[in-house]
Amino acid sequence: MLNTLAKVQKQRLFVQEMSGVFAQVCVMYELKAVWLAAQRTPTVIRNTGWLAAQRTPTVIRNTGWLAPQRTPTVIRNNGWLAAQRTPTVIRNTDWLAPQRTPTVIRNTGWLAPQRTPTVIRNVSTSCPMYAQSRGVTKKKELSEKQLTRYFVDHRRVKLHAGAGGKGACTFHSEPRKEWGGPDGGNGGNGGNITLKVDRRVKSLAQVAPIYKGDDGEAGGSKNCYGRNADTTHIPVPLGTLVKEQGETVADLSQQGQEFVAVFGGAGGKGNRFFLSNENRAPMTATPGEKGQERVLQLELRTMAHAGLVGFPNAGKSSLLRAISNARPAVAAYPFTTLNPHVGIVKYRDHEQVAVADIPGIIRGAHLNRGLGISFLRHVERCRFLLFVLDMSSPEPWMQLQYLRYELDQYEPGLSRRPHAIVANKMDLPGSRVNLEALRDHVKQRVIPVSALTGLNAEELVLHLRELYDGYLQTPVLGGGGDKPTRW
């Protein structure tokens, strides 16, 4: 009997010791969780592993080394334990003083109430962030002068046609066919570059200074020939002259007309090409030839129907704004316009007259002072002229004489083309007196206008149409018998 009681007592002590060990392990894990919650920037530990999602509170019973308490101490669901619907209850722990009522730690201060766990992204917090925030970059607004689209009536172009593809040196390989023989194919031809007339193109501004044609593909085995490269087409306006070293090589005056400027190189030969009775296994294959290279000058025969000719700061750009849809830059200083602008004057019968704003011409322009020759070249391509005079300057009739002299020195008879005299800046004081003096020195018709206020702009537009209709009935000066290009 005594032996039986001793065995039962030993089993009871063993169970009590195992219960104490189990309770210590559980409390250790709970203390570890509480320590994580006490950090300033808590690391969110999702409800996985040792912290499984619990619908009911985790309870550690009163065992051995824990002081007896009547009511539990409750730690609410804070940041580190966001995945639980009910609080975790820790009973009778030694790090909490025994209390009759539960001690509650609520979500205050740095522990803001969280419905969902705080996500810490994979970033480095060991060094400060010196990089600036990358905002939305806005494009810099361009000025009116930068937005202006210039008219280009001459262009120097360097053309390089495509090279031919190289030939292949291969031999036929097939089971049970020991002597297959050569089967290397030829390479494809390089691409040509052509100039093609397109009536929709009005300027040479879209023509690039350098063009490179496509190369032909190389030949392959099994007698496969390389593909020929496609032809590169360059659209040019109607009436384009193609010159090389000052000599005219092509005159593109019809819609859809093409001119092959450079030819592509021929493709190389494969070893199949060199097969003969004397050489049954040729090892020779030639590379493709290089394409042709050429430097051409493109010029427009007709830049515009009418050209505004005058000294700098005479109001030519303002006048073009008043009578057309062009928007050249306007400023209160000379040489504002360094490139020509073309505006279109539209009429009710759908006829369109192109008017070009020529950069200001100075005295001695025919001697190439400044950019004189370049500016006078633009005047040469206009069919009739509009001499714009500044009526606020003294002796405006002298401006007309100087302009005619510069044109005749550049090309004899250029000033005798159909023209009109436009007296601009009539809104300024003293212009009325100068207008009467100008009419006494000039026998031709003078049209007084004001580009700023639009005074008498309708009369100038109607007279421009008269010059255009009259010039349609006469051949172009210099021979050829061509009519002005209709816009």
C-alpha positions in Angstrom: 0.0 0.0 0.0 2.8 2.3 0.9 4.6 1.6 -2.3 1.5 2.4 -4.3 1.1 5.8 -2.5 4.8 6.6 -3.2 4.4 6.0 -6.9 1.3 8.2 -7.1 3.1 11.0 -5.3 6.1 10.8 -7.6 3.8 10.9 -10.7 2.0 14.0 -9.2 5.3 15.8 -8.6 6.4 15.0 -12.2 3.2 16.4 -13.6 3.6 19.6 -11.5 7.2 20.1 -12.7 6.3 19.6 -16.4 3.4 22.1 -16.0 5.8 24.7 -14.6 8.3 24.2 -17.4 5.5 24.6 -20.0 4.3 27.8 -18.3 7.8 29.3 -18.3 8.1 28.7 -22.1 4.8 30.3 -22.8 5.5 33.4 -20.7 8.9 33.7 -22.4 7.3 34.0 -25.8 4.7 36.5 -24.5 7.4 38.6 -22.9 9.3 38.6 -26.2 6.1 40.0 -28.0 5.7 42.7 -25.3 9.3 43.8 -25.8 8.7 44.2 -29.5 5.6 46.3 -28.8 7.6 48.7 -26.6 9.8 49.9 -29.5 9.3 53.5 -30.8 9.1 52.4 -34.5 7.5 49.0 -34.1 8.2 46.4 -36.7 5.1 44.8 -37.8 5.1 41.0 -37.4 2.3 39.5 -39.3 0.2 36.9 -37.6 2.2 33.8 -38.8 4.4 31.3 -37.1 4.5 31.5 -33.4 1.8 34.2 -33.4 -1.0 32.4 -35.1 -4.3 34.2 -35.7 -6.5 33.7 -32.7 -10.2 34.2 -32.4 -10.1 33.7 -28.7 -7.6 35.1 -26.1 -4.4 33.2 -25.2 -4.6 32.4 -21.4 -1.7 31.4 -19.2 -3.0 29.8 -16.1 -1.8 30.4 -12.5 1.2 28.1 -12.1 3.9 27.8 -9.4 6.2 30.8 -9.7 3.3 33.2 -10.6 1.6 35.1 -7.8 -2.1 34.4 -7.4 -4.4 37.0 -8.8 -8.2 37.1 -9.0 -8.5 39.1 -12.2 -6.4 39.0 -15.3 -4.1 41.8 -16.6 -5.2 42.7 -20.2 -3.0 44.1 -22.9 -5.1 45.5 -25.7 -4.7 44.9 -29.4 -1.9 47.4 -30.3 0.4 47.9 -33.3 2.3 44.6 -33.0 -0.8 42.5 -32.6 -3.1 44.0 -35.3 -4.4 40.7 -36.7 -6.6 39.7 -33.7 -10.2 40.4 -33.1 -10.0 39.7 -29.3 -7.3 40.8 -26.8 -4.5 38.6 -25.6 -4.9 38.0 -21.9 -1.8 37.2 -19.7 -2.8 36.0 -16.2 -0.7 36.4 -13.0 2.7 37.5 -14.5 5.6 38.5 -12.4 6.4 41.6 -14.4 2.9 43.0 -13.6 2.0 43.8 -10.0 -1.0 41.8 -8.6 -4.2 43.8 -9.1 -7.8 43.1 -8.3 -8.9 44.9 -11.5 -7.2 44.4 -14.9 -4.6 46.9 -16.1 -5.3 48.1 -19.6 -2.8 49.6 -21.9 -4.7 51.6 -24.5 -3.8 52.9 -28.0 -2.4 56.3 -27.1 0.6 58.4 -28.2 2.9 56.6 -30.5 0.6 53.6 -30.5 -2.1 54.9 -32.8 -5.1 52.7 -33.3 -4.5 50.5 -36.3 -7.1 48.4 -38.0 -4.5 46.8 -40.3 -0.8 46.2 -39.7 1.7 48.9 -40.5 3.8 47.9 -43.5 7.5 48.6 -43.3 8.9 48.7 -46.9 12.3 47.3 -47.8 14.3 50.6 -47.5 17.5 51.5 -45.7 17.2 53.5 -42.5 20.8 53.5 -41.6 21.7 56.6 -43.7 19.8 59.9 -44.1 18.0 60.6 -47.4 19.9 63.2 -49.2 18.2 62.7 -52.6 15.8 65.3 -53.7 12.2 64.4 -54.4 11.7 63.7 -58.1 8.8 65.9 -59.2 7.0 66.3 -62.5 9.4 68.0 -64.9 7.7 70.6 -67.0 8.9 71.5 -70.5 10.4 74.9 -70.8 8.0 77.3 -72.6 9.4 78.5 -75.9 9.3 82.1 -76.9 7.4 83.3 -79.9 10.7 83.6 -81.9 11.6 80.0 -81.1 8.2 78.7 -82.1 8.4 80.4 -85.5 8.8 78.0 -88.4 11.2 79.3 -91.0 11.0 79.0 -94.7 14.1 77.3 -96.3 14.6 77.8 -100.1 18.1 76.2 -100.4 19.7 73.3 -98.8 23.0 71.4 -99.1 22.5 67.7 -98.9 25.1 64.9 -98.6 23.8 61.5 -99.9 25.3 58.1 -99.3 23.6 55.2 -100.9 23.5 51.8 -99.2 26.2 49.1 -99.7 25.5 45.7 -101.2 25.3 42.6 -99.0 28.2 40.2 -99.0 28.0 36.8 -100.7 28.0 33.5 -98.7 30.6 30.7 -98.9 28.8 27.5 -97.8 28.5 23.9 -99.0 25.5 21.7 -99.1 25.3 19.3 -96.2 22.8 16.4 -96.2 22.9 12.8 -95.0 24.0 10.2 -97.5 25.1 13.0 -99.9 28.8 13.4 -99.5 29.5 15.7 -102.4 26.8 18.3 -102.1 28.7 21.1 -103.7 28.7 24.9 -103.0 25.3 26.5 -102.2 26.3 30.1 -101.1 23.9 32.7 -102.3 24.5 36.2 -103.6 24.0 39.3 -101.4 21.3 41.9 -102.0 21.7 45.3 -103.7 22.0 48.4 -101.6 19.2 51.0 -101.5 19.0 54.0 -103.8 18.2 57.5 -102.7 15.7 59.5 -104.9 14.2 63.0 -104.9 10.5 62.9 -105.4 8.2 65.9 -106.0 5.4 66.3 -103.6 3.0 69.2 -104.1 2.1 69.3 -100.4 5.6 70.2 -99.5 6.3 73.9 -99.7 9.7 74.3 -98.1 13.1 72.5 -97.9 13.0 72.8 -94.1 12.2 69.1 -93.7 15.1 68.0 -95.8 17.9 66.7 -93.6 21.5 67.6 -94.4 22.7 63.9 -94.5 20.9 60.8 -95.8 22.2 57.2 -95.6 20.6 54.5 -97.7 19.9 51.0 -96.4 22.4 48.2 -97.0 21.4 45.0 -98.7 21.2 41.7 -96.8 23.9 39.1 -97.0 23.5 35.9 -98.9 22.8 32.6 -97.1 23.2 28.9 -97.5 21.0 26.7 -99.6 21.3 29.2 -102.5 19.4 31.8 -100.6 19.9 35.3 -102.0 20.0 38.4 -99.8 17.1 40.8 -99.9 17.5 44.1 -101.8 17.3 47.2 -99.7 14.4 49.6 -100.1 14.7 52.9 -101.9 14.8 56.1 -99.7 12.5 58.8 -101.1 13.1 62.5 -100.1 10.0 64.7 -100.7 10.9 68.0 -102.2 8.6 70.9 -103.3 7.5 71.5 -106.8 10.0 73.5 -108.8 13.2 72.3 -107.1 16.5 72.7 -108.9 19.2 70.1 -108.2 22.7 71.4 -108.6 26.2 69.9 -108.3 29.2 72.2 -108.1 27.1 75.0 -109.6 25.8 73.0 -112.5 22.1 72.1 -112.8 21.6 68.3 -113.0 17.8 68.1 -112.6 14.8 70.3 -112.8 11.9 68.9 -110.8 8.9 70.8 -112.2 6.1 68.1 -112.3 4.1 66.4 -109.6 5.4 62.9 -108.8 8.6 63.4 -110.8 11.6 61.4 -109.4 15.3 61.8 -109.7 17.7 59.1 -108.7 20.4 61.0 -106.9 22.7 58.1 -105.9 22.7 54.4 -106.7 23.2 51.7 -104.2 26.0 49.2 -104.4 25.7 45.8 -106.1 25.5 42.7 -103.9 28.4 40.3 -103.6 28.6 36.9 -105.2 28.4 33.7 -103.3 30.6 30.6 -104.0 27.8 29.0 -106.0 28.3 31.7 -108.6 32.0 30.6 -109.2 31.1 26.9 -109.8 32.5 25.6 -113.0 33.8 22.4 -114.6 37.3 23.3 -113.7 36.5 24.3 -110.1 33.9 22.0 -108.6 34.4 23.3 -105.0 35.0 27.1 -105.1 35.9 28.8 -101.9 35.5 32.3 -103.3 32.9 34.8 -102.2 33.0 38.5 -102.9 31.7 41.3 -100.6 29.1 43.9 -101.7 30.1 47.1 -103.4 29.9 50.4 -101.6 27.1 52.8 -102.4 27.5 56.0 -104.4 28.3 59.2 -102.5 27.3 62.7 -103.7 26.9 66.3 -102.4 24.0 68.2 -104.0 22.6 71.7 -103.6 18.8 72.0 -103.7 17.2 75.3 -104.6 13.6 76.4 -105.1 12.9 78.2 -108.4 10.0 80.0 -106.8 10.1 80.8 -103.2 6.9 82.9 -103.1 4.7 84.9 -105.4 5.5 88.2 -103.6 8.5 89.3 -101.6 8.6 92.1 -99.0 11.8 94.0 -99.6 13.0 96.8 -97.3 15.6 98.0 -94.9 15.8 96.6 -91.3 13.1 97.7 -88.9 10.8 98.9 -91.8 7.9 96.9 -90.5 7.9 94.0 -92.9 7.2 91.3 -90.3 4.3 93.4 -88.8 2.9 93.9 -92.3 3.0 90.1 -93.0 1.2 89.5 -89.8 -1.5 92.0 -90.8 -2.3 90.5 -94.3 -1.7 86.8 -93.8 -1.8 84.0 -91.2 2.0 84.0 -90.7 3.3 84.9 -87.2 7.0 86.0 -87.6 8.7 87.4 -84.5 8.3 91.2 -84.1 10.6 93.4 -81.9 11.7 97.0 -81.6 15.2 96.4 -82.9 16.7 95.8 -86.4 17.5 92.4 -87.9 14.7 90.7 -85.9 14.1 88.4 -89.0 17.2 86.4 -90.0 15.3 83.7 -91.9 12.5 84.2 -94.4 8.9 83.6 -93.5 6.1 82.8 -95.9 2.5 83.8 -95.3 -0.5 82.8 -97.3 -3.1 85.4 -98.3 -6.4 83.7 -99.0 -9.2 85.1 -101.2 -12.9 84.2 -101.5 -12.5 82.4 -104.8 -10.1 80.0 -102.9 -7.0 81.5 -104.7 -3.9 81.7 -102.5 -1.0 84.1 -102.9 2.3 83.4 -101.0 4.0 86.4 -99.5 7.6 86.1 -98.2 9.1 88.3 -95.5 12.7 88.8 -96.7 15.3 89.7 -94.0 16.4 93.4 -94.0 18.8 94.5 -96.7 21.6 97.0 -95.9 23.7 99.2 -98.1 26.5 97.2 -99.7 24.5 93.9 -99.6 25.6 93.0 -103.2 29.1 93.0 -101.9 28.1 90.4 -99.4 28.2 92.7 -96.4 26.7 90.9 -93.5 24.5 88.2 -95.1 23.7 90.3 -98.1 24.1 87.7 -100.8 22.1 85.2 -98.8 19.2 87.7 -98.4 19.3 88.8 -102.0 19.1 85.2 -103.1 15.6 85.0 -101.5 14.5 88.1 -103.5 15.6 86.4 -106.7 13.0 83.6 -106.2 10.0 86.0 -105.8 7.9 86.7 -108.8 6.9 90.3 -107.9 8.1 92.6 -105.2 6.6 94.9 -102.5 9.0 97.7 -101.5 8.2 98.5 -97.9 9.3 102.0 -96.8 9.5 103.5 -93.3 7.5 106.8 -93.5 8.8 107.9 -90.1 12.3 108.3 -91.4 13.4 111.4 -93.3 13.5 111.2 -97.1 11.9 107.8 -97.6 12.3 108.1 -101.4 16.1 107.6 -100.8 15.3 104.2 -99.3 13.6 103.2 -102.6 16.6 104.2 -104.6 19.1 102.3 -102.5 16.9 99.1 -102.6 16.7 99.3 -106.4 20.4 99.8 -106.6 21.3 96.8 -104.5 18.9 94.5 -106.5 20.3 95.6 -109.8 23.9 95.1 -108.6 23.1 91.6 -107.6 21.2 90.7 -110.7 20.6 93.2 -113.6 16.9 93.8 -114.1 15.8 92.4 -110.8 14.3 95.7 -109.6 12.2 96.0 -112.8 10.0 93.0 -112.0 6.4 93.8 -111.3 6.3 95.6 -108.0 4.4 98.0 -105.7 5.4 100.6 -103.2 4.1 100.3 -99.7 4.3 103.3 -97.3 4.3 101.7 -93.9 4.0 103.2 -90.3 1.4 105.8 -91.3 0.3 105.9 -87.7 3.4 107.8 -86.6 3.7 111.6 -86.5 5.2 113.2 -89.5 4.3 110.3 -91.9 1.6 112.4 -93.7 4.2 115.0 -94.7 6.7 112.4 -95.9 3.9 110.6 -97.9 3.2 113.7 -99.9 6.9 114.2 -100.5 7.3 110.6 -101.6 4.5 110.9 -104.2 6.2 114.0 -105.6 9.4 112.0 -106.2 7.8 108.7 -107.4 5.4 108.5 -110.3 4.2 105.0 -109.4 1.3 104.2 -107.2 2.0 104.4 -103.4 -0.2 102.4 -101.0 -0.2 104.0 -97.5 -0.8 101.4 -94.7 -0.3 100.9 -91.0 0.7 97.4 -89.9 0.0 98.3 -86.3 -3.6 99.5 -86.7 -4.5 97.7 -89.9 -5.1 100.9 -91.8 -5.6 100.4 -95.6 -4.6 96.7 -95.4 -7.6 95.8 -97.6 -6.3 98.0 -100.4 -2.9 96.3 -100.2 -4.5 92.8 -100.4 -6.6 93.8 -103.4 -3.6 95.3 -105.2 -1.6 92.2 -104.5 -4.3 90.1 -106.2 -4.1 92.4 -109.3 -0.3 91.9 -109.5 -0.8 88.1 -109.2 -3.6 87.9 -111.9 -1.6 90.1 -114.2 1.6 88.1 -113.8 -0.3 84.8 -114.6 -0.6 86.1 -118.2 3.1 86.8 -118.7 6.0 84.3 -118.8 8.6 84.3 -116.1 11.6 86.6 -116.5 14.7 84.8 -117.6 13.1 82.4 -120.1 11.5 79.1 -119.7 7.9 80.2 -120.1 6.9 78.7 -116.7 4.0 80.1 -114.8 4.2 81.0 -111.1 3.6 78.1 -108.8 0.1 77.9 -107.5 0.1 77.5 -103.7 
